[in-house]
C-alpha cells in the first residue's frame, strides 16, 4: 500500500447542513476499547426521515494502520461528514493499535472483532436514536484494508456490506463472512486499482451471493478526487435497500 491513500490534509469545508457529531463507546468482545465517533443528520434537511432521524447508518472502516491509515483518512473523513446530506448517519472508528484505540495490530484477524464491535455500537445507536419503532438499517462501508476486514466480519444486525477498493487479499476472500451471506453486497472497484483490478475482483467474487460490482471510472486505489462519486454511489445503493 502507499502512504498517498492516508495522507493527512486539511479537512474540506463543512457541508451546509446540520450534523451532530459525538463520541461513541465501542468495545470488542476481547475487551479492546476502540476510539469511535458518530455523525447524525440534523432535522433541517431530512424531510421524510422522522425529524432528526437517519434513513440508515453507515459504519466506516479505515485503510491499513501500518501505512498511516486511521479514521481521519481523507476519504473516510469526507464520507463521515458528507453522507448525512443524504440522511445517512455515519460511525467511524480506529482499529486496535491505531489512534487512541487499545491493543495492537493483528494483520486483519483480531481487527474483525473491532469491526463487529463497531457494528454493535451502530445497531445500538440506530435503535436508541430512531424516532419511530423501526430502527434504520446499518450497513458496513470499508475502504482498502477496512474493506477486507469488514467484509470478513459477520454480524446479525447488518443490512448490507459495501467494499471500497477492497484488495481481497488481506483476508482470504473465501473465508469472508459476506461471501456466502444472502444479504446485499456492493463492491466499488476503481478502474485503475493498483492492487485488484475490476476483472480480478469480478473473477474472485463471481460466486458470491447477492453481489453487485460497480467500477469507479478513472479512479485508482487511492481515489484522490473521487470522494464525491464514492459518496453518491453509497447513497444510491443504500436508498435501494
TITORVO-231445 format. One record per residue (C-alpha): residue number from 1; residue in one letter; x, y, z. Coordinates in nm, 2 decimals. Example, Ala and Ser with C-alpha at 12.3 -4.5 7.8 and 13.67 -1.06 7.14 Angstrom:
REM residues 2
<i 1 aa A c1 1.23 c2 -0.45 c3 0.78>
<i 2 aa S c1 1.37 c2 -0.11 c3 0.71>
//
This chain:
REM residues 241
<i 1 aa X c1 0.00 c2 0.00 c3 0.00>
<i 2 aa X c1 0.11 c2 0.36 c3 -0.05>
<i 3 aa X c1 0.10 c2 0.64 c3 0.21>
<i 4 aa X c1 -0.08 c2 0.85 c3 -0.05>
<i 5 aa X c1 -0.41 c2 0.69 c3 0.05>
<i 6 aa X c1 -0.35 c2 0.80 c3 0.41>
<i 7 aa X c1 -0.20 c2 1.15 c3 0.36>
<i 8 aa X c1 -0.34 c2 1.40 c3 0.61>
<i 9 aa X c1 -0.48 c2 1.71 c3 0.45>
<i 10 aa X c1 -0.68 c2 2.00 c3 0.60>
<i 11 aa X c1 -1.05 c2 1.90 c3 0.61>
<i 12 aa X c1 -1.27 c2 2.02 c3 0.33>
<i 13 aa X c1 -1.52 c2 2.29 c3 0.42>
<i 14 aa X c1 -1.81 c2 2.16 c3 0.62>
<i 15 aa X c1 -2.14 c2 2.09 c3 0.44>
<i 16 aa X c1 -2.42 c2 2.34 c3 0.45>
<i 17 aa X c1 -2.64 c2 2.14 c3 0.68>
<i 18 aa X c1 -2.66 c2 2.04 c3 1.04>
<i 19 aa X c1 -2.47 c2 1.74 c3 1.16>
<i 20 aa X c1 -2.44 c2 1.63 c3 1.52>
<i 21 aa X c1 -2.10 c2 1.46 c3 1.60>
<i 22 aa X c1 -2.04 c2 1.28 c3 1.92>
<i 23 aa X c1 -1.81 c2 1.01 c3 2.08>
<i 24 aa X c1 -1.93 c2 0.65 c3 2.08>
<i 25 aa X c1 -1.84 c2 0.37 c3 2.31>
<i 26 aa X c1 -1.72 c2 0.06 c3 2.13>
<i 27 aa X c1 -1.55 c2 -0.24 c3 2.30>
<i 28 aa X c1 -1.45 c2 -0.56 c3 2.12>
<i 29 aa X c1 -1.55 c2 -0.89 c3 2.25>
<i 30 aa X c1 -1.19 c2 -0.95 c3 2.37>
<i 31 aa X c1 -1.21 c2 -0.63 c3 2.58>
<i 32 aa X c1 -1.03 c2 -0.38 c3 2.35>
<i 33 aa X c1 -1.16 c2 -0.03 c3 2.38>
<i 34 aa X c1 -1.19 c2 0.14 c3 2.05>
<i 35 aa X c1 -1.19 c2 0.51 c3 1.96>
<i 36 aa X c1 -1.51 c2 0.59 c3 1.78>
<i 37 aa X c1 -1.74 c2 0.87 c3 1.69>
<i 38 aa X c1 -2.07 c2 0.91 c3 1.51>
<i 39 aa X c1 -2.23 c2 1.19 c3 1.30>
<i 40 aa X c1 -2.60 c2 1.21 c3 1.29>
<i 41 aa X c1 -2.80 c2 1.41 c3 1.04>
<i 42 aa X c1 -2.98 c2 1.72 c3 1.17>
<i 43 aa X c1 -3.36 c2 1.75 c3 1.13>
<i 44 aa X c1 -3.35 c2 2.06 c3 0.90>
<i 45 aa X c1 -3.25 c2 1.87 c3 0.58>
<i 46 aa X c1 -3.42 c2 1.54 c3 0.65>
<i 47 aa X c1 -3.78 c2 1.57 c3 0.52>
<i 48 aa X c1 -3.94 c2 1.23 c3 0.54>
<i 49 aa X c1 -3.69 c2 1.07 c3 0.78>
<i 50 aa X c1 -3.88 c2 1.14 c3 1.10>
<i 51 aa X c1 -3.74 c2 1.48 c3 1.21>
<i 52 aa X c1 -3.38 c2 1.43 c3 1.30>
<i 53 aa X c1 -3.37 c2 1.05 c3 1.24>
<i 54 aa X c1 -3.15 c2 0.88 c3 0.99>
<i 55 aa X c1 -3.25 c2 0.67 c3 0.69>
<i 56 aa X c1 -2.96 c2 0.44 c3 0.75>
<i 57 aa X c1 -2.63 c2 0.42 c3 0.95>
<i 58 aa X c1 -2.30 c2 0.35 c3 0.77>
<i 59 aa X c1 -2.01 c2 0.21 c3 0.96>
<i 60 aa X c1 -1.68 c2 0.33 c3 0.81>
<i 61 aa X c1 -1.37 c2 0.11 c3 0.83>
<i 62 aa X c1 -1.04 c2 0.28 c3 0.75>
<i 63 aa X c1 -0.73 c2 0.18 c3 0.55>
<i 64 aa X c1 -0.42 c2 -0.01 c3 0.66>
<i 65 aa X c1 -0.29 c2 0.11 c3 1.00>
<i 66 aa X c1 0.07 c2 0.02 c3 0.93>
<i 67 aa X c1 0.07 c2 0.26 c3 0.63>
<i 68 aa X c1 -0.08 c2 0.55 c3 0.82>
<i 69 aa X c1 -0.45 c2 0.46 c3 0.78>
<i 70 aa X c1 -0.69 c2 0.58 c3 1.05>
<i 71 aa X c1 -1.04 c2 0.70 c3 1.09>
<i 72 aa X c1 -0.94 c2 1.06 c3 0.98>
<i 73 aa X c1 -0.82 c2 0.94 c3 0.64>
<i 74 aa X c1 -0.94 c2 1.20 c3 0.38>
<i 75 aa X c1 -1.19 c2 0.97 c3 0.21>
<i 76 aa X c1 -1.32 c2 0.83 c3 0.53>
<i 77 aa X c1 -1.35 c2 1.19 c3 0.67>
<i 78 aa X c1 -1.53 c2 1.30 c3 0.36>
<i 79 aa X c1 -1.79 c2 1.02 c3 0.39>
<i 80 aa X c1 -1.82 c2 1.07 c3 0.76>
<i 81 aa X c1 -1.93 c2 1.43 c3 0.71>
<i 82 aa X c1 -2.10 c2 1.42 c3 0.37>
<i 83 aa X c1 -2.32 c2 1.11 c3 0.39>
<i 84 aa X c1 -2.55 c2 1.28 c3 0.64>
<i 85 aa X c1 -2.65 c2 1.51 c3 0.35>
<i 86 aa X c1 -2.84 c2 1.20 c3 0.22>
<i 87 aa X c1 -2.99 c2 1.12 c3 0.55>
<i 88 aa X c1 -2.73 c2 0.85 c3 0.63>
<i 89 aa X c1 -2.57 c2 0.87 c3 0.97>
<i 90 aa X c1 -2.21 c2 0.76 c3 1.00>
<i 91 aa X c1 -1.99 c2 0.59 c3 1.26>
<i 92 aa X c1 -1.62 c2 0.57 c3 1.22>
<i 93 aa X c1 -1.36 c2 0.40 c3 1.45>
<i 94 aa X c1 -1.00 c2 0.32 c3 1.48>
<i 95 aa X c1 -0.88 c2 -0.04 c3 1.46>
<i 96 aa X c1 -0.69 c2 -0.17 c3 1.76>
<i 97 aa X c1 -0.34 c2 -0.02 c3 1.79>
<i 98 aa X c1 -0.45 c2 0.29 c3 1.60>
<i 99 aa X c1 -0.50 c2 0.64 c3 1.75>
<i 100 aa X c1 -0.65 c2 0.61 c3 2.10>
<i 101 aa X c1 -0.78 c2 0.25 c3 2.04>
<i 102 aa X c1 -0.62 c2 -0.01 c3 2.27>
<i 103 aa X c1 -0.45 c2 -0.33 c3 2.17>
<i 104 aa X c1 -0.21 c2 -0.39 c3 1.88>
<i 105 aa X c1 -0.22 c2 -0.46 c3 1.51>
<i 106 aa X c1 -0.31 c2 -0.82 c3 1.41>
<i 107 aa X c1 -0.29 c2 -0.83 c3 1.03>
<i 108 aa X c1 -0.66 c2 -0.82 c3 0.98>
<i 109 aa X c1 -0.75 c2 -1.11 c3 1.21>
<i 110 aa X c1 -0.85 c2 -0.96 c3 1.55>
<i 111 aa X c1 -0.95 c2 -0.64 c3 1.36>
<i 112 aa X c1 -1.26 c2 -0.84 c3 1.26>
<i 113 aa X c1 -1.36 c2 -0.82 c3 1.63>
<i 114 aa X c1 -1.32 c2 -0.44 c3 1.61>
<i 115 aa X c1 -1.55 c2 -0.42 c3 1.31>
<i 116 aa X c1 -1.81 c2 -0.63 c3 1.49>
<i 117 aa X c1 -1.78 c2 -0.40 c3 1.79>
<i 118 aa X c1 -1.84 c2 -0.10 c3 1.57>
<i 119 aa X c1 -2.14 c2 -0.28 c3 1.41>
<i 120 aa X c1 -2.27 c2 -0.34 c3 1.76>
<i 121 aa X c1 -2.24 c2 0.03 c3 1.85>
<i 122 aa X c1 -2.41 c2 0.13 c3 1.53>
<i 123 aa X c1 -2.70 c2 -0.10 c3 1.59>
<i 124 aa X c1 -2.75 c2 0.03 c3 1.94>
<i 125 aa X c1 -2.74 c2 0.39 c3 1.82>
<i 126 aa X c1 -2.98 c2 0.32 c3 1.54>
<i 127 aa X c1 -3.23 c2 0.18 c3 1.79>
<i 128 aa X c1 -3.18 c2 0.44 c3 2.06>
<i 129 aa X c1 -3.20 c2 0.74 c3 1.82>
<i 130 aa X c1 -3.48 c2 0.63 c3 1.59>
<i 131 aa X c1 -3.79 c2 0.84 c3 1.62>
<i 132 aa X c1 -4.00 c2 0.55 c3 1.51>
<i 133 aa X c1 -4.04 c2 0.19 c3 1.63>
<i 134 aa X c1 -3.84 c2 0.06 c3 1.33>
<i 135 aa X c1 -3.47 c2 0.13 c3 1.35>
<i 136 aa X c1 -3.29 c2 0.23 c3 1.03>
<i 137 aa X c1 -3.07 c2 -0.03 c3 0.86>
<i 138 aa X c1 -2.70 c2 -0.05 c3 0.94>
<i 139 aa X c1 -2.46 c2 -0.10 c3 0.66>
<i 140 aa X c1 -2.08 c2 -0.17 c3 0.66>
<i 141 aa X c1 -1.86 c2 0.05 c3 0.43>
<i 142 aa X c1 -1.49 c2 -0.03 c3 0.45>
<i 143 aa X c1 -1.21 c2 0.10 c3 0.23>
<i 144 aa X c1 -0.90 c2 -0.09 c3 0.14>
<i 145 aa X c1 -0.78 c2 -0.28 c3 0.45>
<i 146 aa X c1 -1.10 c2 -0.18 c3 0.61>
<i 147 aa X c1 -1.29 c2 -0.32 c3 0.32>
<i 148 aa X c1 -1.14 c2 -0.67 c3 0.35>
<i 149 aa X c1 -1.17 c2 -0.67 c3 0.73>
<i 150 aa X c1 -1.54 c2 -0.56 c3 0.73>
<i 151 aa X c1 -1.64 c2 -0.80 c3 0.45>
<i 152 aa X c1 -1.49 c2 -1.08 c3 0.67>
<i 153 aa X c1 -1.68 c2 -0.97 c3 0.98>
<i 154 aa X c1 -2.02 c2 -1.11 c3 1.01>
<i 155 aa X c1 -2.30 c2 -0.95 c3 1.22>
<i 156 aa X c1 -2.67 c2 -1.03 c3 1.25>
<i 157 aa X c1 -2.76 c2 -0.66 c3 1.27>
<i 158 aa X c1 -2.61 c2 -0.56 c3 0.93>
<i 159 aa X c1 -2.84 c2 -0.49 c3 0.63>
<i 160 aa X c1 -2.56 c2 -0.49 c3 0.37>
<i 161 aa X c1 -2.19 c2 -0.47 c3 0.31>
<i 162 aa X c1 -2.00 c2 -0.22 c3 0.09>
<i 163 aa X c1 -1.64 c2 -0.28 c3 0.00>
<i 164 aa X c1 -1.45 c2 0.02 c3 -0.14>
<i 165 aa X c1 -1.13 c2 -0.08 c3 -0.33>
<i 166 aa X c1 -1.11 c2 -0.39 c3 -0.11>
<i 167 aa X c1 -0.79 c2 -0.57 c3 -0.22>
<i 168 aa X c1 -0.94 c2 -0.91 c3 -0.15>
<i 169 aa X c1 -0.61 c2 -1.04 c3 -0.03>
<i 170 aa X c1 -0.55 c2 -0.92 c3 0.33>
<i 171 aa X c1 -0.82 c2 -1.16 c3 0.43>
<i 172 aa X c1 -0.88 c2 -1.48 c3 0.22>
<i 173 aa X c1 -1.20 c2 -1.39 c3 0.02>
<i 174 aa X c1 -1.33 c2 -1.75 c3 0.06>
<i 175 aa X c1 -1.33 c2 -1.70 c3 0.43>
<i 176 aa X c1 -1.51 c2 -1.37 c3 0.43>
<i 177 aa X c1 -1.85 c2 -1.38 c3 0.60>
<i 178 aa X c1 -2.01 c2 -1.16 c3 0.33>
<i 179 aa X c1 -1.92 c2 -1.41 c3 0.05>
<i 180 aa X c1 -2.19 c2 -1.66 c3 0.12>
<i 181 aa X c1 -2.44 c2 -1.44 c3 0.30>
<i 182 aa X c1 -2.77 c2 -1.37 c3 0.13>
<i 183 aa X c1 -2.77 c2 -1.00 c3 0.23>
<i 184 aa X c1 -2.67 c2 -0.74 c3 -0.04>
<i 185 aa X c1 -2.31 c2 -0.66 c3 -0.11>
<i 186 aa X c1 -2.18 c2 -0.37 c3 -0.32>
<i 187 aa X c1 -1.81 c2 -0.38 c3 -0.44>
<i 188 aa X c1 -1.68 c2 -0.04 c3 -0.56>
<i 189 aa X c1 -1.37 c2 -0.12 c3 -0.76>
<i 190 aa X c1 -1.16 c2 0.16 c3 -0.91>
<i 191 aa X c1 -1.09 c2 0.13 c3 -1.28>
<i 192 aa X c1 -0.72 c2 0.15 c3 -1.23>
<i 193 aa X c1 -0.68 c2 0.00 c3 -0.89>
<i 194 aa X c1 -0.31 c2 -0.10 c3 -0.84>
<i 195 aa X c1 -0.39 c2 -0.39 c3 -0.60>
<i 196 aa X c1 -0.70 c2 -0.55 c3 -0.75>
<i 197 aa X c1 -0.84 c2 -0.48 c3 -1.10>
<i 198 aa X c1 -1.21 c2 -0.49 c3 -1.17>
<i 199 aa X c1 -1.16 c2 -0.80 c3 -1.38>
<i 200 aa X c1 -0.98 c2 -0.98 c3 -1.10>
<i 201 aa X c1 -1.23 c2 -0.86 c3 -0.84>
<i 202 aa X c1 -1.52 c2 -0.99 c3 -1.06>
<i 203 aa X c1 -1.35 c2 -1.33 c3 -1.10>
<i 204 aa X c1 -1.28 c2 -1.37 c3 -0.73>
<i 205 aa X c1 -1.63 c2 -1.27 c3 -0.62>
<i 206 aa X c1 -1.81 c2 -1.44 c3 -0.91>
<i 207 aa X c1 -1.96 c2 -1.70 c3 -0.68>
<i 208 aa X c1 -2.07 c2 -1.46 c3 -0.41>
<i 209 aa X c1 -2.44 c2 -1.43 c3 -0.34>
<i 210 aa X c1 -2.64 c2 -1.11 c3 -0.40>
<i 211 aa X c1 -2.33 c2 -0.91 c3 -0.50>
<i 212 aa X c1 -2.31 c2 -0.60 c3 -0.72>
<i 213 aa X c1 -1.98 c2 -0.48 c3 -0.86>
<i 214 aa X c1 -1.95 c2 -0.13 c3 -0.98>
<i 215 aa X c1 -1.64 c2 0.03 c3 -1.14>
<i 216 aa X c1 -1.53 c2 0.37 c3 -1.03>
<i 217 aa X c1 -1.44 c2 0.53 c3 -1.37>
<i 218 aa X c1 -1.09 c2 0.68 c3 -1.38>
<i 219 aa X c1 -1.01 c2 0.61 c3 -1.02>
<i 220 aa X c1 -0.71 c2 0.43 c3 -0.88>
<i 221 aa X c1 -0.68 c2 0.26 c3 -0.54>
<i 222 aa X c1 -0.63 c2 0.59 c3 -0.35>
<i 223 aa X c1 -0.94 c2 0.75 c3 -0.50>
<i 224 aa X c1 -0.80 c2 1.10 c3 -0.49>
<i 225 aa X c1 -1.06 c2 1.33 c3 -0.65>
<i 226 aa X c1 -1.33 c2 1.06 c3 -0.63>
<i 227 aa X c1 -1.47 c2 1.10 c3 -0.28>
<i 228 aa X c1 -1.79 c2 1.27 c3 -0.40>
<i 229 aa X c1 -1.86 c2 0.99 c3 -0.65>
<i 230 aa X c1 -1.80 c2 0.73 c3 -0.39>
<i 231 aa X c1 -2.04 c2 0.90 c3 -0.15>
<i 232 aa X c1 -2.30 c2 0.92 c3 -0.43>
<i 233 aa X c1 -2.26 c2 0.55 c3 -0.51>
<i 234 aa X c1 -2.30 c2 0.45 c3 -0.15>
<i 235 aa X c1 -2.61 c2 0.67 c3 -0.10>
<i 236 aa X c1 -2.77 c2 0.53 c3 -0.42>
<i 237 aa X c1 -2.71 c2 0.17 c3 -0.30>
<i 238 aa X c1 -2.84 c2 0.24 c3 0.05>
<i 239 aa X c1 -3.15 c2 0.40 c3 -0.09>
<i 240 aa X c1 -3.23 c2 0.08 c3 -0.27>
<i 241 aa X c1 -3.22 c2 -0.14 c3 0.04>
//
